Amino acid sequence: MELRGTTAVVTGGGNGIGRALCSALAAEGVNIVVADIDANAARSVSEELRTRAIETIDIKVDVSCVESVHRMAELASATFGGVELLFNNAGVIPPASALIETSVADAEWIFNVNVLGTLNCIREFAPRFQDADREARIINTASEHALGVPHVASGVYTASKHAILGLSDVLRFELPRHVRVSVLCPGIVATSLWRATERRQSQYGGPLASNPMAEELMQGLGMPVEEVATRAIAGVKRGDFYIVTHPHSVEYAEERWHEIQQSFRTYAPRYSGDERFNLKALFMNAFKSSNDDSRRQQKED
Ligand SMILES: NC(=O)c1ccc[n+]([C@@H]2O[C@H](COP(=O)([O-])OP(=O)(O)OC[C@H]3O[C@@H](n4cnc5c(N)ncnc54)[C@H](O)[C@@H]3O)[C@@H](O)[C@H]2O)c1
């Protein structure tokens, strides 16, 4: 896909990976909507982009709030006449704890922002992309934890990233060919994600001091954000589903596959006629014909 002249919405664009995505998109000549719950951070990115002669606006958005996401989509479309790239990048991580000690409030926070936030933006933009007759992309930020790297002491975060992979995997088959879906799966990146708890909203327990050990780990071991953004942009241009960034994660993805394969060998070896249980083919055909019918109906109306 040729990116020059298109418009991108980057949620969580005010910091970290989102900020680097904005910068990399600017280098490709893309108009940018920097959207973040942290209005000051979004503004500072937007101002920096303007010094590079990029058309940009910044918007304060809470992706977990349907109305807030709707306002963002309306403003982005009204300003640029349409959007072609949606980066669902905003995300938070809870304080480290064993899964059985995770509070319900933290679990709600993580799922509301990471998963429902992604879904809210998809529900706003995907119908617009679907109805427009030009190429578009939705890039959902999951993590290497969705591929099989277990994040001990962050079980709910890991589950939220699996949810993002799951919904992306379905979405890619439900949308028409001109709207491609990608799932970005970084490993550790040098950002301030460890400070997410400092910005935890009151309904989830309010701000909490961040863990200095997490800072040391992320800043010391993390991949530079620019490297992640470069891979993401390459993947977007190619329209690939999986966009991975950290080479060693492949070991865990293979380990997961070998364990699954072993389970199939033990409990469910193939036999002739077993494809009668193939639900994917059944659902794909049923969905395609009901989708075709509803589009035909919409055109007639
Ligand atoms: N840093 C890593 O090691 C790493 C690894 C894999 C995946 N990720 C994912 O990458 C994405 C970006 O994280 P990052 O590492 O750049 O962290 P970051 O904290 O630097 O950036 C996240 C941004 O999201 C914004 N945000 C938080 N809640 C929001 C909300 N409700 N609505 C709108 N914006 C909100 C924050 O204000 C912040 O600007 C996240 O989805 C994260 O889970 C990060």
PDBQT file of the ligand as one rigid body, heavy atoms in Angstrom, charges set to zero:
ROOT
HETATM    1  N1  LIG A 401       6.762  -1.418  25.926  1.00  0.00    +0.000 N 
HETATM    2  C1  LIG A 401       6.706  -2.722  25.739  1.00  0.00    +0.000 C 
HETATM    3  O1  LIG A 401       7.597  -3.481  26.166  1.00  0.00    +0.000 OA
HETATM    4  C2  LIG A 401       5.556  -3.319  24.995  1.00  0.00    +0.000 A 
HETATM    5  C3  LIG A 401       5.679  -4.623  24.526  1.00  0.00    +0.000 A 
HETATM    6  C4  LIG A 401       4.619  -5.188  23.808  1.00  0.00    +0.000 A 
HETATM    7  C5  LIG A 401       3.485  -4.467  23.591  1.00  0.00    +0.000 A 
HETATM    8  N2  LIG A 401       3.378  -3.197  24.065  1.00  0.00    +0.000 N 
HETATM    9  C6  LIG A 401       2.125  -2.470  23.784  1.00  0.00    +0.000 C 
HETATM   10  O2  LIG A 401       2.431  -1.326  23.018  1.00  0.00    +0.000 OA
HETATM   11  C7  LIG A 401       1.407  -0.345  23.190  1.00  0.00    +0.000 C 
HETATM   12  C8  LIG A 401       2.061   0.998  23.487  1.00  0.00    +0.000 C 
HETATM   13  O3  LIG A 401       2.687   0.940  24.756  1.00  0.00    +0.000 OA
HETATM   14  P1  LIG A 401       4.048   1.678  25.110  1.00  0.00    +0.000 P 
HETATM   15  O4  LIG A 401       5.000   0.639  25.540  1.00  0.00    +0.000 OA
HETATM   16  O5  LIG A 401       4.425   2.627  24.032  1.00  0.00    +0.000 OA
HETATM   17  O6  LIG A 401       3.589   2.451  26.449  1.00  0.00    +0.000 OA
HETATM   18  P2  LIG A 401       3.466   3.998  26.794  1.00  0.00    +0.000 P 
HETATM   19  O7  LIG A 401       2.918   4.041  28.181  1.00  0.00    +0.000 OA
HETATM   20  O8  LIG A 401       4.748   4.690  26.530  1.00  0.00    +0.000 OA
HETATM   21  O9  LIG A 401       2.361   4.507  25.764  1.00  0.00    +0.000 OA
HETATM   22  C9  LIG A 401       1.007   4.143  25.897  1.00  0.00    +0.000 C 
HETATM   23  C10 LIG A 401       0.149   5.365  25.587  1.00  0.00    +0.000 C 
HETATM   24  O10 LIG A 401      -1.232   4.980  25.695  1.00  0.00    +0.000 OA
HETATM   25  C11 LIG A 401      -1.929   6.061  26.334  1.00  0.00    +0.000 C 
HETATM   26  N3  LIG A 401      -3.162   5.578  26.955  1.00  0.00    +0.000 N 
HETATM   27  C12 LIG A 401      -3.278   4.843  28.090  1.00  0.00    +0.000 A 
HETATM   28  N4  LIG A 401      -4.578   4.633  28.352  1.00  0.00    +0.000 NA
HETATM   29  C13 LIG A 401      -5.295   5.236  27.364  1.00  0.00    +0.000 A 
HETATM   30  C14 LIG A 401      -6.670   5.357  27.100  1.00  0.00    +0.000 A 
HETATM   31  N5  LIG A 401      -7.608   4.840  27.914  1.00  0.00    +0.000 N 
HETATM   32  N6  LIG A 401      -7.051   6.033  25.982  1.00  0.00    +0.000 NA
HETATM   33  C15 LIG A 401      -6.125   6.587  25.162  1.00  0.00    +0.000 A 
HETATM   34  N7  LIG A 401      -4.798   6.505  25.370  1.00  0.00    +0.000 NA
HETATM   35  C16 LIG A 401      -4.389   5.836  26.466  1.00  0.00    +0.000 A 
HETATM   36  C17 LIG A 401      -0.934   6.589  27.367  1.00  0.00    +0.000 C 
HETATM   37  O11 LIG A 401      -1.260   7.895  27.795  1.00  0.00    +0.000 OA
HETATM   38  C18 LIG A 401       0.368   6.505  26.596  1.00  0.00    +0.000 C 
HETATM   39  O12 LIG A 401       0.621   7.706  25.887  1.00  0.00    +0.000 OA
HETATM   40  C19 LIG A 401       0.527  -0.873  24.330  1.00  0.00    +0.000 C 
HETATM   41  O13 LIG A 401      -0.622  -1.468  23.779  1.00  0.00    +0.000 OA
HETATM   42  C20 LIG A 401       1.415  -1.918  25.004  1.00  0.00    +0.000 C 
HETATM   43  O14 LIG A 401       0.646  -2.900  25.658  1.00  0.00    +0.000 OA
HETATM   44  C21 LIG A 401       4.400  -2.604  24.750  1.00  0.00    +0.000 A 
ENDROOT
TORSDOF 0
